[in-house]
Amino acid sequence: MFSFVLQLFLIQNAALTFAQSDEFHLVTFNLPKDLNFMPSLANGHLGFTVFGDAIYFNGVYNGEAGNSRRARLPNSLNLTIEVFSEHLRAYRQYQLPPTQYVMNLKDGYFQWQQNLSVSLGDTVQIIQRIYAHRYFNRALIYDLSISRTSNQETLLIKLQQSSGNKSEAFDIREKPSNINNFFIYKALTRQVEDPQFQTLPSIVYIIQNDCIPPEGKFLKLKNGQTTMSYRLILTADHKKQVALKEMRNVLSFSSQELLNKHAQEWERFWGNFHIEIKGSLVLSQIINAGIFYLANSLPSPTSNQPNNKYYGLSPTGLARGQLDVDYQGHSFWDTEIWMLPIITHFNTDWSRGLLKYRSDHLKAANYNAMATGYRGARFPWESAFTGVEVTNPCCPEVAQQQIHISADIVLALQHFYAVTHDETWLCDTGWTLASEIAEFLISRVTWNTTTDLYHVENVMGPDEDHTHVNDNAYTNVAFKKALEFASFVSSLCWNQTEQSKAWLNVAQKMFLAYNKSKDYHPEYAGYETGERIKQADAILLGFPLQLDMVNTTRYNDLILYENVTRASGPAMTWSMFAINFLDVGFKTKADHYFLKGFEDYIRPEFKVWSETSFYFKGSSNFLTGIGGFLQSILYGYAGIRFHFDPKGRSQMLLKQSHLLPAIKTFTVKVLESYWTKTMNSIKFGNASFALTVFGNGNSLLTCLSLGSLPLQLIGKTQQPIILTDNCAISLKNETVTIQTSEFTSKL
């Protein structure tokens, strides 16, 4: 952000020094009209939006119950600059030229640059860079570097802070203590979220290596100097000594060394997961930006000091959360259903940590169930610091009726086990959560003595336009699947019990509305065909719930609901239409919805997602939409699914793959008129794979690392094939399965 005062001349070759756009570099000279769609930068501990006025801290909220929201710290690293020339003892202010903005996805930083001519033959290059350090994850870094071709004139650079208003959430000491030339602030939240589960306010210590006064700070590039640099560093932690240590460690590195250390962590990430598209730069940028924005809110895998407890992934990430439109930084079903199935392939420890967030708040879920008259664990629709219900006071019916969230958590446990085959985790964290939730589910159903079927009454499904409905299709099937998995875990880890038999009995007798004459699933009991809905609901029975049904029924579900889903629905709705249409063999339809799932939801400058399309208001940096979009690639066009069999063997199913559709807004130049797409790496068991899709049903699965868990290939020959290192499996319009050995842990 800059001041513009006087006109000046740009050198003709200045553009030659600017960055060039590629699949990892988003380059523009224009900012989005709405600065909410600037990039979000975070490291799992701290987060902010570029040029925004807020810094947020993992797990720190202010406000009671539904008024709880991420606690905002003023963004002291949001700096503006002005340039002055000292000439004949007078100061002349220069207008800064057009700015090039670069979001570097590969190395994880945002940079902006100007090249200006201050006199004949004297060109000044100004580069500013900001990032949330990935290794020193208590630190946020602002770097300024200035270089010029001549040294004959003294320049003054004025730094001005644009940190926004005082914090509404924190009481911050007005007079910071200064220790070792550091500026140290102590901030306390003003209100606890729930006095039963949080007895004290949250404390954050903020340390800066410099303090910009209200009138600004002047830096001088003296006559005879050709370069200068400046950096402002902020560290923060609950413990002052941790923040102090981080600051001292950071300052022991030069600016370039510090950036290199940060970039190394991102290089490690991209080496572990990447989707490469050949034939479309724009689509490559969209995919890479989506992966980056989703991953950068998650904890650093390696860090200078041990990570603090992680408090979940909200729909707009760690860099946002003060506003209602940011969902106040709360965790929803978005995590388990839309984001976690992709995050597991980024890093299985990240998914393990997200599920640990749920298990860490099990007591609050137990309390919620008891307080509402049920058994077991009832997880809240919205969760933050304590795990109690924190849904916005505007919408009490949502908290009361969207009870599928608890079943959704079990579905996430199921998916995580199917991918990782982690038996120890299954019989510990997995079992604890699944069993407690199962008890809530069977206490929430109603038994019809006449039909001997179980119903779920007075609920709201994913379609939030319809409240107080009975037997919502998604909710009932989610209950069914969750209860089946809880019983499955019991049989594997502990043998069948009377309790687990009761779960299975309810699952097997769960009612599911079905219209026989029209061969489709009504969204809820009494649904009138043609009634408009908000978003994907009943179509989710096919995927992600993977309910067994004939293709004609599944196709009819898709055709019926595609015509009644409102245009303002969220992006992931269309991604699910794409996956499901691929499954029933209608690729043209799938291609249409794949494009619809992102084209109108992405702001072009930095490929930041909106919850809604251009024509409607919605949240920005919408990670939920990114999760659905990436699922449409992995589980749709790549044709990958994960299951397990009754013996506890995890299975990776490789179905027919498909090429992604051509994008009408740019030219595709590819060999033989198709793209190749490589996914690196797909996690299964403790192995990793790469899948290259060539088109016409041709693909190649490559074993990158098999680990210690034996895997076998089924369906390629009459007998199973044991996979070995560096294996390569060619597929053409066929379905094969890779599976683990039988379950071995019996506690």
DARAVEN-V798583 format. One record per backbone hydrogen bond with DSSP energy under -0.5 kcal/mol. NH is the residue of the N-H (numbers start at 1). CO is the residue of the C=O. If there is no record, write none. Layout:
NH:CO / NH:CO
This chain:
3:81 / 14:11 / 16:13 / 17:14 / 18:15 / 22:25 / 25:22 / 26:24 / 26:103 / 27:25 / 28:101 / 35:33 / 37:34 / 38:35 / 41:48 / 43:46 / 44:296 / 47:56 / 48:41 / 49:54 / 50:39 / 52:49 / 55:73 / 56:47 / 58:45 / 60:57 / 61:59 / 62:69 / 63:191 / 65:193 / 67:64 / 68:65 / 69:62 / 70:321 / 70:328 / 71:60 / 72:70 / 73:55 / 75:53 / 75:163 / 76:74 / 78:75 / 79:77 / 80:160 / 81:1 / 82:158 / 83:94 / 84:156 / 85:92 / 86:154 / 87:85 / 87:90 / 90:87 / 92:85 / 92:90 / 94:83 / 96:3 / 96:94 / 100:113 / 101:28 / 101:99 / 102:111 / 103:26 / 104:102 / 104:109 / 105:24 / 105:103 / 106:24 / 108:104 / 109:104 / 110:130 / 111:102 / 112:128 / 113:100 / 114:126 / 116:124 / 117:9 / 118:116 / 118:122 / 119:122 / 122:119 / 123:121 / 124:116 / 125:147 / 126:114 / 126:124 / 127:125 / 127:145 / 128:112 / 129:143 / 130:110 / 131:141 / 133:131 / 133:139 / 137:135 / 139:136 / 140:234 / 141:131 / 142:232 / 143:129 / 144:230 / 145:127 / 146:228 / 147:125 / 148:226 / 149:123 / 154:86 / 155:221 / 156:84 / 157:219 / 158:82 / 158:156 / 159:157 / 159:217 / 160:80 / 162:78 / 171:188 / 172:170 / 173:186 / 176:174 / 177:184 / 179:177 / 179:182 / 182:179 / 183:208 / 184:177 / 184:182 / 185:206 / 187:185 / 187:204 / 188:171 / 189:202 / 190:169 / 197:194 / 198:194 / 204:187 / 205:237 / 206:185 / 206:204 / 207:235 / 208:183 / 209:233 / 213:211 / 216:213 / 217:159 / 219:157 / 221:155 / 222:220 / 224:151 / 225:222 / 228:146 / 230:144 / 232:142 / 233:231 / 234:140 / 235:207 / 236:138 / 237:205 / 243:239 / 244:240 / 245:241 / 246:242 / 247:243 / 248:244 / 249:245 / 250:246 / 251:247 / 252:248 / 252:249 / 253:250 / 258:254 / 259:255 / 260:256 / 261:257 / 262:258 / 263:259 / 264:260 / 265:261 / 266:262 / 267:263 / 268:264 / 269:265 / 270:266 / 271:267 / 272:268 / 272:269 / 273:269 / 274:680 / 276:274 / 276:678 / 277:275 / 278:276 / 278:676 / 279:277 / 284:280 / 285:281 / 286:282 / 287:283 / 288:284 / 289:285 / 290:286 / 291:287 / 292:288 / 293:289 / 294:290 / 295:291 / 296:292 / 297:294 / 298:295 / 300:43 / 304:135 / 314:312 / 315:330 / 317:314 / 320:317 / 326:323 / 327:324 / 328:323 / 329:326 / 330:327 / 331:383 / 335:332 / 336:332 / 337:333 / 338:333 / 338:334 / 339:334 / 340:335 / 342:339 / 343:339 / 344:340 / 345:342 / 346:342 / 346:343 / 347:343 / 350:347 / 351:347 / 352:348 / 353:349 / 354:350 / 355:351 / 356:352 / 357:353 / 358:354 / 359:355 / 360:356 / 361:357 / 361:358 / 362:359 / 365:361 / 366:362 / 367:363 / 368:364 / 369:365 / 370:366 / 371:367 / 372:368 / 372:369 / 373:370 / 374:369 / 377:436 / 378:365 / 378:376 / 379:377 / 383:331 / 390:382 / 395:392 / 396:393 / 398:395 / 399:395 / 400:396 / 401:397 / 402:398 / 403:401 / 405:402 / 406:403 / 407:403 / 408:404 / 409:405 / 410:406 / 411:407 / 412:408 / 413:409 / 414:410 / 415:411 / 416:412 / 417:413 / 418:414 / 419:415 / 420:416 / 421:417 / 423:421 / 426:422 / 427:423 / 428:425 / 430:425 / 431:426 / 432:428 / 433:429 / 434:430 / 435:431 / 436:432 / 437:433 / 438:434 / 439:435 / 440:436 / 441:437 / 442:438 / 443:439 / 444:440 / 444:441 / 445:441 / 446:455 / 448:453 / 449:447 / 452:448 / 453:448 / 454:509 / 455:446 / 457:455 / 459:469 / 460:401 / 464:462 / 466:463 / 467:465 / 469:459 / 471:456 / 473:523 / 476:472 / 477:473 / 478:474 / 479:475 / 480:476 / 481:477 / 482:478 / 483:479 / 484:480 / 485:481 / 486:482 / 487:483 / 488:484 / 489:485 / 490:486 / 491:487 / 492:488 / 493:489 / 494:490 / 495:490 / 501:497 / 502:498 / 503:499 / 504:500 / 505:501 / 506:502 / 507:503 / 508:504 / 509:505 / 510:507 / 511:454 / 515:520 / 516:514 / 519:515 / 520:515 / 522:520 / 525:470 / 527:524 / 529:527 / 531:528 / 533:564 / 540:537 / 541:538 / 542:539 / 543:539 / 545:540 / 547:541 / 554:550 / 555:551 / 556:552 / 557:553 / 558:554 / 559:555 / 560:556 / 561:557 / 562:558 / 563:559 / 564:561 / 565:561 / 566:533 / 569:566 / 571:611 / 573:570 / 574:570 / 574:571 / 575:571 / 576:572 / 577:573 / 578:574 / 579:575 / 580:576 / 581:577 / 582:578 / 583:579 / 584:580 / 585:582 / 586:581 / 587:585 / 590:586 / 591:587 / 592:588 / 593:589 / 594:590 / 595:591 / 596:592 / 597:593 / 598:595 / 599:595 / 601:598 / 602:598 / 603:601 / 603:608 / 607:603 / 608:603 / 610:601 / 611:619 / 614:600 / 616:613 / 621:609 / 622:609 / 623:315 / 623:621 / 624:315 / 626:622 / 627:623 / 628:624 / 629:625 / 630:626 / 631:627 / 632:628 / 633:629 / 634:630 / 635:631 / 636:631 / 637:632 / 638:633 / 640:634 / 641:653 / 643:651 / 645:649 / 648:645 / 651:643 / 652:738 / 653:641 / 653:651 / 654:736 / 655:639 / 655:653 / 658:637 / 664:662 / 666:663 / 669:667 / 670:668 / 673:670 / 674:671 / 676:278 / 677:693 / 678:276 / 679:691 / 680:274 / 680:678 / 681:689 / 682:689 / 683:681 / 684:687 / 685:419 / 687:684 / 688:705 / 689:682 / 690:702 / 691:679 / 692:700 / 693:677 / 693:691 / 694:692 / 694:698 / 695:698 / 698:695 / 699:731 / 700:692 / 701:729 / 702:690 / 702:700 / 703:727 / 704:688 / 704:702 / 705:688 / 709:706 / 710:708 / 712:739 / 713:721 / 714:737 / 715:717 / 721:713 / 722:720 / 723:711 / 727:724 / 729:701 / 730:728 / 731:699 / 733:697 / 736:654 / 737:714 / 738:652 / 739:712 / 740:650 / 743:647 / 747:493
